Amino acid sequence: MSELYTELLVKKDTTPKDKLVKYGLITLTVLFVLAGLLIHPLALIGAVGLGVADYFIIPRTSLEYEYLFINGEFDIDMIMSQTRRKRVMSFSLKESDICAPLKSHRMDYYNGNEKLKVFDYSSGNDEHKRFAVISRKDNESCRIILEPDENLVNLMKNSAPGKVFLD
């Protein structure tokens, strides 16, 4: 039996908000260090707190998503600053309701449903062809936004032909 296997790395586009958070935290940290050295030593405590926040928040401003697709099973990992990896989602395409392009007429019902929890694991660029998968996570329906390449789309279609639409 042949296995349907592929993996794909998608880099999330850096938004102005990401840049503001990154450079704002760095600037605040430097200002607190300078204030601690020049004005009052207690400001160094704030600098240490900001340094800890920098350590955890700044890597989240540079994200990549790795899709691993094996025989209808999707695993999505988030890679932060090309150093830390975290599994963020696993689901079966065969147990999903539908998979179609985000702007497809097949998604009209789901796009209007505000009760769906949305997980965006794409670059965030509206010009790229992004797909939505309606699936379940923790017994709740959710919309998972992906940005597959042609090879991954074809493997998804071969894995679940009745649930994956290309229009």
Residue pairs with C-beta under 8 A, 6 or more apart in sequence:
3 70
3 71
4 69
4 70
4 71
4 72
4 155
4 158
4 159
5 69
5 70
5 71
5 155
6 67
6 69
6 151
6 152
6 155
7 66
7 67
7 68
7 69
8 66
8 67
8 69
8 148
8 149
8 151
8 152
9 64
9 65
9 66
9 67
9 79
10 64
10 65
10 66
10 67
10 121
10 122
10 123
10 147
11 63
11 64
11 123
12 63
12 64
12 65
12 122
12 123
12 124
13 123
13 124
13 125
14 61
14 62
15 124
18 61
18 62
19 61
21 57
21 58
21 61
22 58
22 61
25 50
25 53
25 54
25 57
25 58
26 54
26 58
28 50
29 47
29 50
29 51
29 54
32 43
32 44
32 46
32 47
32 50
33 43
33 44
33 47
35 43
35 46
35 47
36 42
36 43
36 44
36 45
36 46
36 47
37 44
58 81
59 80
59 81
59 83
59 84
60 80
62 80
62 81
62 82
63 78
63 79
63 80
64 78
64 79
64 82
65 76
65 77
65 78
65 79
65 88
65 121
65 122
66 76
66 77
66 79
66 85
67 74
67 75
67 76
67 121
67 146
67 148
67 152
68 74
68 75
68 76
68 77
69 75
69 93
69 152
69 155
69 156
69 159
71 159
72 92
72 93
72 94
72 159
72 160
73 90
73 91
73 92
73 93
74 89
74 90
74 91
74 92
74 93
74 133
75 87
75 89
75 90
76 87
76 88
76 89
76 90
76 121
76 144
76 146
77 85
77 86
77 87
77 88
78 85
78 86
78 87
78 88
78 121
79 85
80 86
88 119
88 121
89 119
89 121
89 137
89 144
91 133
91 135
91 136
91 137
91 144
92 135
93 99
93 133
93 156
93 159
93 160
93 163
93 164
94 159
94 160
94 163
95 135
95 136
96 133
96 134
96 135
96 136
96 160
96 163
97 134
97 135
97 141
97 163
98 106
98 107
98 110
98 133
98 134
98 163
98 165
99 131
99 132
99 133
99 134
99 156
99 160
99 163
99 164
99 165
100 106
100 107
100 131
100 132
100 164
100 165
100 166
100 167
101 107
101 129
101 130
101 131
101 132
101 165
101 166
101 167
102 111
102 130
102 131
102 132
102 145
104 165
104 167
105 167
106 165
106 167
107 132
110 116
110 132
110 134
110 143
115 141
116 134
116 141
116 142
116 143
117 137
117 140
117 141
117 142
117 143
118 142
118 143
118 145
119 137
119 142
119 143
119 144
119 145
120 145
121 144
121 145
121 146
121 147
122 128
122 130
122 145
122 146
122 147
123 147
128 147
129 147
130 145
130 146
130 147
131 145
131 146
131 147
131 148
131 153
132 143
132 144
132 145
132 146
133 143
133 144
133 146
134 141
134 142
134 143
134 144
135 141
135 142
135 144
136 142
148 156
153 164
153 166
156 164
157 164
157 166
